[in-house]
Amino acid sequence: MSDIPTSALLFDMDGTLVDSTGLVEATWAGFCARHGLDLAEVLAYAHGRPTRETVGRFLTDPLLAESETRRLVAHEESETAGITAVPGAAELLAALPPGSWAVVTSAGRRLAEVRMAAAGLPLPALMVTADDVEHGKPHPEGFLRAAAALGADPACALVFEDSPAGVRAGLDSGARTLVIGGLTAHDGEAERFPDFRGFRAAVPPAGPARVVLTTPEPAAARTGAGR
């Protein structure tokens, strides 16, 4: 167990708080079938990035890319089948005081609201979405904006991520970054946990930290991966 004092907790959404893997993969599979693209290649690029950026990466016609982005976003906003909360996420968020946490996601605001609701998770007072930033992940802009809005020094913040692009953004923001899920690429740079089970949050009686987060043993430390 480890106690981490922090001024702000900044959560990615898809794959971190919300398990939407099946829906996301099915959406991109349809996109690939429509345009004759390799699904594995598209998924590898798309993970953690805004839809518009992924579409623009694989469709060179700007008008086609714009129309496909609109189509995909509309589809995603209308589908919630299979969406669930990552284990332990609801309990952790319920324990956090207002104003201590934010969602920083590559999804648009409407999609973030739809998926958080479908997973039965509360909306924070602050969300930084793809609609709010000029540079998507792996750029750290979203996390820096969220930390500033919460009045926190990024060096005193915690980032929770599941994708290579997201982890890179978290690390480059200067925040301590925790990986949720099976991503092992950043073992040695970021502690890794399968989900939020075993996480606990408490409000300290005094001091600059808003929350003391207690975590279980990291997965990398148990397995020795990346060490």
Secondary structure, 3 states (H helix, E strand, C coil): CEEEEECEEEECCECCCEECHHHHHHHHHHHHHHHCCCHHHHHHHHCCCCHHHHHHHHCCCHHHHHHHHHHHHHHHHHCCCCCEECCCHHHHHHHCCCCCEEEECCCCHHHHHHHHHHCCCCCCCEEECCCCCCCCCCCCHHHHHHHHHCCCCHHHEEEEECCHHHHHHHHHHCCEEEEECCCCCCCCCCEEECCCCCCEEECCCCCCCCEEEEECCCHHHHHCCCC
